């Protein structure tokens, strides 16, 4: 276990130590999220937490993870694309503008295709009745893999609406995927998961309410992208029909909540990507809960779903 605790501590320390410098840089150049009618914070907040988590993760990724060279480079460069397009989106927000949807969607799909081409793919499922592995047709492998990566990246981004929320959900999900990887003897997936946990926990030291820094679209997209890859390369491998639920439950709150949001926006005739206050955290806030109460409540639900996913794993369904 020390082989995993040590990388997590280093990841935590790297992020914890560089964030104050990143905050000063962001304040100096005005890379901050300004208060608006929709955004209730009282003063500009540095919008650069994603860079800190990206650095903390990949400094350690190339030291501790022993994937093939192609896989490692694919994960790095695709994640860099996700980070950069998120930073472009964040830059527009610092100027009070909206970033176009199509460039962001194109880059996210391109990054997902890079991962697919590197061999991190949803290949098939194990028949729970006879133990036979069912290999899916290549077209279906491609569609499911790209949809999963794009979808998880998006739902984590949409969940970033309150101090500590997206980080808390992502940390719980990454910790769950770590347990799953350990149970399946997938050391690289376990290391990636625990590195992500360390980076997120360090960020949360500055992002808990009232936040001193935001992760921005760059950070939320990066976290969602990495969680999708870890699940694809770990929990989905050799999964049975029932155990396919494990990654869905580990990411249950953002997935199920944003499915609800999509249907609600469709029903109201709104564009799917049009920001509103439909997510569960806004609905709970409207019922009178404080930010800390909302985040604690949602993280509790996420923890319960994650424990359920681990129970499914232990029962070997």
For each residue, the residues with C-beta under 8 A, 3 or more apart:
1: 4 5
2: 5 6
3: 6 7
4: 1 7 8 178 182 190 191 194
5: 1 2 8 9 194
6: 2 3 9 10
7: 3 4 10 11 60 63 64 191 194 195 198
8: 4 5 11 12 194 195 197 198
9: 5 6 12 13 198
10: 6 7 13 14 60 198
11: 7 8 14 15 56 57 59 60 194 195 196 197 198 199 202
12: 8 9 15 16 56 198 199 201 202
13: 9 10 16 17 202
14: 10 11 17 18 55 56 59 60 199 202
15: 11 12 18 19 52 53 55 56 198 199 202 203
16: 12 13 19 202 205
17: 13 14 20
18: 14 15 21 22 52 55 56
19: 15 16 22 23 49 52 202 203 206 213
20: 17 23 24
21: 18 24 25
22: 18 19 25 26 46 48 49 51 52 213
23: 19 20 26 27 46 48 206 212 213
24: 20 21 27 28
25: 21 22 28 29 31 48
26: 22 23 29 30 31 32 46 47 48 213
27: 23 24 30 31 32 44 46
28: 24 25
29: 25 26
30: 26 27 44 94
31: 25 26 27 46 47 48 90 91 94
32: 26 27 44 45 46 47 94
33: 39 41 44 45 46 47 93 94 214 216
34: 39 44 94 96
35: 39 40 41 42 43 44
36: 39 96
37:
38: 275 277
39: 33 34 35 36
40: 35
41: 33 35 45 210 211
42: 35
43: 35
44: 27 30 32 33 34 35
45: 32 33 41 211 212 213 214
46: 22 23 26 27 31 32 33 49 212 213 214
47: 26 31 32 33 90 93 94 213 214 216
48: 22 23 25 26 31 51 52 90 213 216 218
49: 19 22 46 52 53 203 206 207 213 214 215 216 219
50: 53 54 83 86 87 90 215 216 217 218 219 220 221 222
51: 22 48 54 55 83 87 218 219
52: 15 18 19 22 48 49 55 56 199 202 203 213
53: 15 49 50 56 57 199 200 202 203 215 219 222 223
54: 50 51 57 58 79 80 83 218 219 222
55: 14 15 18 51 52 58 59
56: 11 12 14 15 18 52 53 59 60 195 198 199 202
57: 11 53 54 60 61 195 196 199 226
58: 54 55 61 62 76 79
59: 11 14 55 56 62 63
60: 7 10 11 14 56 57 63 64 195 198
61: 57 58 64 65 72 75 76 192 195
62: 58 59 65 72 76
63: 7 59 60
64: 7 60 61 191 195
65: 61 62 72 188 191 192 195
66: 187 188
67: 71 72 75 188
68: 71 72 119
69: 72 73
70: 73 74 118 119
71: 67 68 74 75 118 119 120
72: 61 62 65 67 68 69 75 76
73: 69 70 76 77 118
74: 70 71 77 78 114 115 117 118 120
75: 61 67 71 72 78 79 115 118 120 229
76: 58 61 62 72 73 79 80
77: 73 74 80 81 114
78: 74 75 81 82 110 111 112 114 115 225
79: 54 58 75 76 82 83 111 222 225 226
80: 54 76 77 83 84
81: 77 78 84 85 107 110 111 114
82: 78 79 85 86 107 108 111 153 218 221 222 225
83: 50 51 54 79 80 86 87 218 221 222
84: 80 81 87 88 107 218
85: 81 82 88 89 103 104 107 108 221
86: 50 82 83 89 90 216 217 218 219 220 221 222
87: 50 51 83 84 90 91 216 217 218
88: 84 85 91 92 99 103 104
89: 85 86 92 93 99 104 216 217 218
90: 31 47 48 50 86 87 93 94 216 217 218
91: 31 87 88 94 95 99
92: 88 89 95 97 98 99
93: 33 47 89 90 96 97 98 99 216 217
94: 30 31 32 33 34 47 90 91
95: 91 92
96: 34 36 93
97: 92 93
98: 92 93
99: 88 89 91 92 93 103 104
100: 103 104
101: 104 105 273
102: 105 106
103: 85 88 99 100 106 107
104: 85 88 89 99 100 101 107 108
105: 101 102 108 109 150
106: 102 103 109 110
107: 81 82 84 85 103 104 110 111
108: 82 85 104 105 111 112 149 150 153 154 221 225
109: 105 106 112 113 146 150
110: 78 81 106 107 113 114
111: 78 79 81 82 107 108 114 115 149 225
112: 78 108 109 115 116 145 146 149 150 153
113: 109 110 116 117 146
114: 74 77 78 81 110 111 117 118
115: 74 75 78 111 112 118 120 145 149 229 232
116: 112 113 120 121 142 145 146
117: 74 113 114
118: 70 71 73 74 75 114 115
119: 68 70 71
120: 71 74 75 115 116 145 229 232 233
121: 116 141 142 145 232
122: 136 141 144 145 148 232 236
123: 135 136 141 237
124: 133 134 135 136 141
125: 133 134 136 239 240 241 244
126: 131 132 133 134 238 239 240
127: 130 131 132 133 134 240 241
128: 131 240 241 242 317
129:
130: 127
131: 126 127 128
132: 126 127
133: 124 125 126 127 238
134: 124 125 126 127
135: 123 124
136: 122 123 124 125 140 141 144
137: 140 141
138: 141 142
139: 142 143
140: 136 137 143 144
141: 121 122 123 124 136 137 138 144 145
142: 116 121 138 139 145 146
143: 139 140 146 147
144: 122 136 140 141 147 148
145: 112 115 116 120 121 122 141 142 148 149 232
146: 109 112 113 116 142 143 149 150
147: 143 144 150 151
148: 122 144 145 151 152 228 231 232
149: 108 111 112 115 145 146 152 153 225 228 229 232
150: 105 108 109 112 146 147 153 154
151: 147 148 154 155 228 255
152: 148 149 155 156 224 225 227 228 231 251 254 255
153: 82 108 112 149 150 156 157 221 224 225 228
154: 108 150 151 157 158 224 258
155: 151 152 158 159 224 251 254 255 257 258
156: 152 153 159 160 166 169 170 220 221 223 224 227 251 254
157: 153 154 160 166 217 220 221 224
158: 154 155 161 254 258 261 279
159: 155 156 165 166 169 220 253 254 257 258 279 281
160: 156 157 165 166 214 215 217 219 220
161: 158 165 166 279 281 282
162: 165 209 281 285 291 294 295
163: 207 208 209 210 211 291 295
164: 167 168 204 207 208 209 211 295
165: 159 160 161 162 168 169 281 294 295 298 299
166: 156 157 159 160 161 169 170 215 219 220 223
167: 164 170 171 200 203 204 207 215 223
168: 164 165 171 172 204 295 298 299 302
169: 156 159 165 166 172 173 251 253 254 298 299 302
170: 156 166 167 173 174 196 200 223 224 227
171: 167 168 174 175 196 197 200 201 204
172: 168 169 175 176 250 299 302 303 306
173: 169 170 176 177 227 250 251 302 306
174: 170 171 177 178 193 194 196 197 200 227 230
175: 171 172 178 179 193 197 306
176: 172 173 179 180 250 306 309 310
177: 173 174 180 181 189 193 227 230 231 234 235 247 250
178: 4 174 175 181 182 190 193 194 197
179: 175 176 182 183 310 313
180: 176 177 183 184 189 234 235 246 247 250 309 310 313
181: 177 178 184 186 187 189 190 193 230 234 235
182: 4 178 179 185 186 190
183: 179 180 313 314
184: 180 181 189 234 235 237 238
185: 182
186: 181 182 189 190 233 234 237
187: 66 181 190 191
188: 65 66 67 191 192 233
189: 177 180 181 184 186 192 193 230 233 234 235
190: 4 178 181 182 186 187 193 194 234
191: 4 7 64 65 187 188 194 195
192: 61 65 188 189 195 196 226 229 230 233
193: 174 175 177 178 181 189 190 196 197 230 234
194: 4 5 7 8 11 174 178 190 191 197 198
195: 7 8 11 56 57 60 61 64 65 191 192 198 199
196: 11 57 170 171 174 192 193 199 200 223 226 227 230
197: 8 11 171 174 175 178 193 194 200 201
198: 7 8 9 10 11 12 15 56 60 194 195 201 202
199: 11 12 14 15 52 53 56 57 195 196 202 203
200: 53 167 170 171 174 196 197 203 204 223
201: 12 171 197 198 204 205
202: 11 12 13 14 15 16 19 52 53 56 198 199 205
203: 15 19 49 52 53 167 199 200 206 207 213 215 219
204: 164 167 168 171 200 201 207 208
205: 16 201 202 208
206: 19 23 49 203 211 212 213
207: 49 163 164 167 203 204 211 212 213 214 215
208: 163 164 204 205 211
209: 162 163 164 291 292 295
210: 41 163
211: 41 45 163 164 206 207 208 214
212: 23 45 46 206 207
213: 19 22 23 26 45 46 47 48 49 52 203 206 207
214: 33 45 46 47 49 160 207 211 219
215: 49 50 53 160 166 167 203 207 218 219 220 223
216: 33 47 48 49 50 86 87 89 90 93 219 220
217: 50 86 87 89 90 93 157 160 220 221
218: 48 50 51 54 82 83 84 86 87 89 90 215 221 222
219: 49 50 51 53 54 86 160 166 203 214 215 216 222 223
220: 50 86 156 157 159 160 166 215 216 217 223 224
221: 50 82 83 85 86 108 153 156 157 217 218 224 225
222: 50 53 54 79 82 83 86 218 219 225 226
223: 53 156 166 167 170 196 200 215 219 220 226 227
224: 152 153 154 155 156 157 170 220 221 227 228
225: 78 79 82 108 111 149 152 153 221 222 228 229
226: 57 79 192 196 222 223 229 230
227: 152 156 170 173 174 177 196 223 224 230 231 251
228: 148 149 151 152 153 224 225 231 232
229: 75 115 120 149 192 225 226 232 233
230: 174 177 181 189 192 193 196 226 227 233 234 235
231: 148 152 177 227 228 234 235 236 247 250 251
232: 115 120 121 122 145 148 149 228 229 236
233: 120 186 188 189 192 229 230 236 237
234: 177 180 181 184 186 189 190 193 230 231 237
235: 177 180 181 184 189 230 231 239 243 246 247 250
236: 122 231 232 233 239 244 247
237: 123 184 186 233 234
238: 126 133 184
239: 125 126 235 236 243 244 246
240: 125 126 127 128 243 244 317
241: 125 127 128 244
242: 128 245 312 317
243: 235 239 240 246 312 313 316 317
244: 125 236 239 240 241 247 248
245: 242 248 249 309 312
246: 180 235 239 243 249 250 309 310 312 313
247: 177 180 231 235 236 244 250 251 309
248: 244 245 251 252 255 309
249: 245 246 252 305 306 308 309 312
250: 172 173 176 177 180 231 235 246 247 305 306 309
251: 152 155 156 169 173 227 231 247 248 254 255
252: 248 249 255 256 301 302 305 306 309
253: 159 169 256 257 280 298 301 302 305
254: 152 155 156 158 159 169 251 257 258
255: 151 152 155 248 251 252 258 259
256: 252 253 259 260
257: 155 159 253 254 260 261 279 280
258: 154 155 158 159 254 255 261 262 279
259: 255 256 262 263
260: 256 257 263 264 278 280
261: 158 257 258 264 265 278 279
262: 258 259 265 266 272
263: 259 260 266 267
264: 260 261 267 268 278
265: 261 262 268 270 271 272 274 276 278
266: 262 263 269 270 272
267: 263 264
268: 264 265
269: 266
270: 265 266 274 276
271: 265 274
272: 262 265 266
273: 101
274: 265 270 271
275: 38
276: 265 270
277: 38 282 283 286
278: 260 261 264 265 282 283
279: 158 159 161 257 258 261 282 283
280: 253 257 260 283 284 298
281: 159 161 162 165 284 285 294 295 298
282: 161 277 278 279 285 286
283: 277 278 279 280 286 287
284: 280 281 287 289 293 294 297 298
285: 162 281 282 288 289 291 294
286: 277 282 283
287: 283 284
288: 285
289: 284 285 293 294 297
290: 293 294
291: 162 163 209 285 294 295
292: 209 295 296
293: 284 289 290 296 297
294: 162 165 281 284 285 289 290 291 297 298
295: 162 163 164 165 168 209 281 291 292 298 299
296: 292 293 299 300
297: 284 289 293 294 300 301
298: 165 168 169 253 280 281 284 294 295 301 302
299: 165 168 169 172 295 296 302 303
300: 296 297 303 304
301: 252 253 297 298 304 305
302: 168 169 172 173 252 253 298 299 305 306
303: 172 299 300 306 307
304: 300 301 307 308
305: 249 250 252 253 301 302 308 309
306: 172 173 175 176 249 250 252 302 303 309 310
307: 303 304 310 311
308: 249 304 305 311 312
309: 176 180 245 246 247 248 249 250 252 305 306 312 313
310: 176 179 180 246 306 307 313 314
311: 307 308 314 315
312: 242 243 245 246 249 308 309 315 317
313: 179 180 183 243 246 309 310 316
314: 183 310 311
315: 311 312
316: 243 313
317: 128 240 242 243 312
